[in-house]
Each structure stands twice: as C-alpha cells, then as structure tokens.
Amino acid sequence: MRTVALAILLGCTTPVFAQPAVQPPAPVVVLTQSGAIGPANSDYLQRGLDKAAELNAQLVVLRMDTPGGLDIAMRAIIQKLLASPVPVAGFVAPDGARAASAGTYILYASHVAAMAPATNLGAATPVAIGPQPQPGDRAAASGRTDKDSTPGSEAQSTAQTLARKQTSDAAAYIRGLAQLRGRNAEWADKAVREAVSLSAQEALEAHVIDLIAADLPDLLRQLEGRKVAVQGHERRLATAAAPVVEYKPDWRTRVLVTITDPGVAYMLLMIGLFCLLVEFYNPGLIAPGVIGGISLLVALFAFQMLPVSYAGLALLALGVGLMVAEHIVPGFGILGIGGITAFVLGSMMLFDSDAPGYRIPWQLIAGVTVAGGGFLFVVLDFAMRARRRPLVSGREQMLGATGAVLAETEGGAMARIRGEVWKVRANAPLGRGDRVRVVGIDGLVLAVEPAPAQGDEK
C-alpha cells in the first residue's frame, strides 16, 4: 500500500515540477542622439550598440533630434548599425524634433523607422566639404593661356562637377539603404537631389517610415509581435512588457562633445597660444605655461577628430607670428595689419565643412580677433618695454655708477656708491671727497676712475 501511495503522489507532483519557468522578455535599450552628429556622438552610439549586444537586448531604440552632421561620423554609425546583431528602431522624438540631413540616412538604415507627431525628416543634400576651386585654377593647372579661355566659367564648371559627384554618391547610398529596408527609394533620391522634407504623417503615407508613435511606451506597444529581419534571420519582438534600459551619454561622451565643439576647440587653441606667449616673454610665471600647454594639447586632440583645414591652421599661426613680430621688427604697422588679416582668414577657413554645427560663428571670430589683437599690442608691448628697461639691481647695475671717496686706506680707498660703502681701487691717487665712477668689479672691490664734475650724483 505504501508503494502504491508513493507512486500516486509522484504521479501527481511530477507535472508541477516539469512546468518550465516563465522567462522575462529581453530588455529594450534606449540611445539618444541630440544635436549635430559628430565624432563624439558616433563613439557614443557605437558603444551603445555594443552594450545592447552584451545585454542580449531584443531591440535598440535610437531616439533622434538632429539637424545633421559630418558625413564620416554618419557613415560610421550606419556601418555599426547594419552589422549590429540587435535590431534598431529609429525614432524621431519628442514632438517638434527633426531628423534632417544625416539623420535621414540613419533613419533609413534602421530596421524600424518611426516618428512622433509634429516631427519632420529630409533635406539630405550633401554640403561642400573642402576648399572650392577658384577662378583660373583649372586653367592655370592645365597650362592654358589663350585669350579664348574663360577661367571663371571653367572653375564654376569644376565646382558643379564636384557637387554632382557628391550628390550622386549620397543619392546612391540612401537608395541602397531604402532598398535594404524596403522603403520608398524614389523619395529618398529626391531628399538628396532636391532637398525635400516630409512631416511625420506625410512620411507614413509615402512609405518612408513604418509607424507614428506619441512617445516611447506607445512605440513599444505598437512594436509588440512585429517581425524584423536581422542579418538574414527573422525575429519577433515582445516589447510591450519589456524592461527599458536607457544608456545615457557618460562623462567621456560629454567631454568629447564639449571639446569637439568647433567654438570650444577654437577658444582652447587661442588660449593655448596666448598663454604660451605670456610665459615666453615672462619666464618663470609657470601658471600661463601650464594652462597654455594643457589648452593647446586638448585643442590639438579635438582637431584630429574634426574636419580641420591645415591651410586655416597655418594662417592662424602666421597671423599670431606676424603680430608678435610687429613688436620686434620695425614694420611700421604692416606686420600687425598682415597678422590680423591672416588671423581672421585662418579663423574663417579653420574647419573644412559647412555641415550644421561645424562652423565657427563670426561673432566669436570677431571677439577673439579684437581680444587677441589687444592682448598682443598692449600686453606684449609692456613686456617688450620691460625687457628694454635698464637694470636697477644686481652686479651689472653698478657699472657706471658714481660716488664720493670717504677715506683713504692701505692699497685703496673707501667710497660711498649708491648709498653703500665699498672698497675701491684706482690707477690714480684718490683723496677724501674725490668723485669716482665704477668701471669694473673684482669680487668685493670696485675698480673706479675719477669722475668729471658734470657726472656727479647728488
């Protein structure tokens, strides 16, 4: 009977133990792109995608509000996104946000494209990067000097050809992304070639995006049960009750965003140059040298991440050099004027991009030029005057000083010179009250000579 009862009990309890435990849904990782797209944002988003893969997330939501940015940073983000084992939902939010220019490409590359109401995307025409051809450049390069050549029109034609090449390359790139995700490739081509834009509702009707969501919870509810293709495999999303992990920019990203801002990098460069000049003209101050060295190194680190024009950087250095030379070489103001001109041109040419957020405001250039010019023409002028001022202390200041003999001693005499009593020696006999002038110093003995009456000191 005991055996039968035990068998019945095990038979009743076995199904309970055999039931599998309910697994919670995989998390959803939220990344945020706000402002211009640059090297710092690219680094943050790429690390965010790696973090999502480490957490075995089922989805990454990339919340965007951007006017665009650098092409190289955008392409790095898209390459990482396309290779990500975790699907990405691009979400233009909150209300009033935009995904213009580079943001449109990233939205097209996302596995799911969504927008909040009252948002827009488009205007994806690439802007010119690098110096543009000037009239006569092409003719000069080809060696043409005939009267029939029109260098201005040739340069304009060259610029138009370069612009067409950039536009065609960008159009082909976004069409490829559209075909990969099954979205409207025709409108994507227009967004590049004609810089057109769409509102959220228009984008949904034109099959540019997949859905409109009011906020993040609404987006996750709408994505519940949706199938997405990731690296050739189909996955079903379970996002309605999934935990949300928001991966915010860390201190490293915030520091990079700050120092790679063109205005901040420009100011760091100027602070570094001027502080080092102060230390050079006043050795031993220490603080200007330390501040200048740190600022200059941080600025150079930022420049390696930005589209810097080396011609602009060289003009800045030349401008500072010419303004410094104005104090050393008598240039009658020509060197100073040339230095200011080179400084302004270098500031305008410093960054080789017209991308949104990557130009130095002209107000900042004007302010730094005035402040820098005033610093060089006022502060350094005082420094140069101080260097030319005669010595008032030390061994060298005794040469040429005059005084009166107080008493005769064996092998010399004692004289009062500059308020101090010194032992003096001369080639001629000295008497009490004689005026003498110092012509040399031998240890604690001064070599003197008789001083004329008109050279006497009171």
Secondary structure, 3 states (H helix, E strand, C coil): CHHHHHHHHHHHHHHHHHCCCCCCCCCEEEEEEECCECHHHHHHHHHHHHHHHHCCCCEEEEEEEECCECHHHHHHHHHHHHHCCCCEEEEECCCCCEEECHHHHHHHHCCEEEECCCCEEECCCCCCECCCCCCCHHHHHHCCCCCCCCHHHHHHHHHHHHHHHHHHHHHHHHHHHHHHHCCCHHHHHHHHHCCCEEEHHHHHHCCCCCEECCCHHHHHHHHCCCEEEECCEEEECCCCCCCEEECCCCHHHHHHHHHCCHHHHHHHHHHHHHHHHHHHHCCCCCHHHHHHHHHHHHHHHHHHCCCECHHHHHHHHHHHHHHHHHHHCCCCCHHHHHHHHHHHHHHHHCECECCCCCCCCHHHHHHHHHHHHHHHHHHHHHHHHHHHCCCCCCCHHHCCCEEEEEEEECCEEEEEECCEEEEEECCCCCCCCCEEEEEEEECCEEEEEECCHHHCCC
